[in-house]
């Protein structure tokens, strides 16, 4: 994962891709009165016919983690229709990569500090597919990674029954100890709401309104600096293969992190990550 090309970004992205695979599955816990005091300040409901340029940049120049896709601006890979954002992976060669796909990010357009960030997402299933919903510190161009901080709200590497979360920052990047795997109540190919709440004291992750993990500032600072008291921007991307998938599925052929079964899957039918909406609230 990255926001631009360059040595610093490539290093942090390679580390990030290898991280969230650790952690035992855990159950969610219901949180009573979760909405008290929260006020929605922004959303994208994806009800138009194209990506809203006031909210998102379509990113194409990310080549990290041994990922096997070329991101494009083509509507075949990034589109809005029927009320959803669609990021679609296709088996087609571009710029020397065997797959094409899509990525959007809100850097410089929509950035948030100490907020609740949620999205309703439906994922494809195929070992080695790597859709993600995450955030980066908006100061990454100045501080680099991991000093900017990375907050992974939801990642999936192609398995239908679990997703992962993680934090990356100075002292806890790459194979970060702050991570976990969680099982939604139904397959990830169903619609689910994935979210995070950040504050100066803690970060909480949610699936379908149930809290699945909390990391306190005290816990994080046992490993390194807390990097989340500043604006963060949102990323949706759909990678194919790469370090994190390969770390789980151990596949190197025919493509790094992508087994033959998934190549055939994508060849026969392009695979799509759909986002119904993304919403941001702040505590008032």
Secondary structure, 3 states (H helix, E strand, C coil): CCCCCCHHHHHHHHHHHCCCCCCCEECCEECCCCCCCEEEEEEECCCCCCCCCCCCEECCCCCCCCCCEEECCCCCCEEEECCEEEEEEEEEEECCEEEEECEEECCCCCEECCEEEEEEEECCCCCCEEEEEEEEECCHHHHCCCCCCEEEEEECCCCCCCEEEEEECCCCCCCCCCEEEECCCCCCCCCEEEEEEECCCEEEEEECCEEEEEEEHHHHHCCCCCCCCCCEEEEEEEEECCHHHHHHHCCCCCECCECHHHHHHHHHCCEEEEEEEEEEEEEC
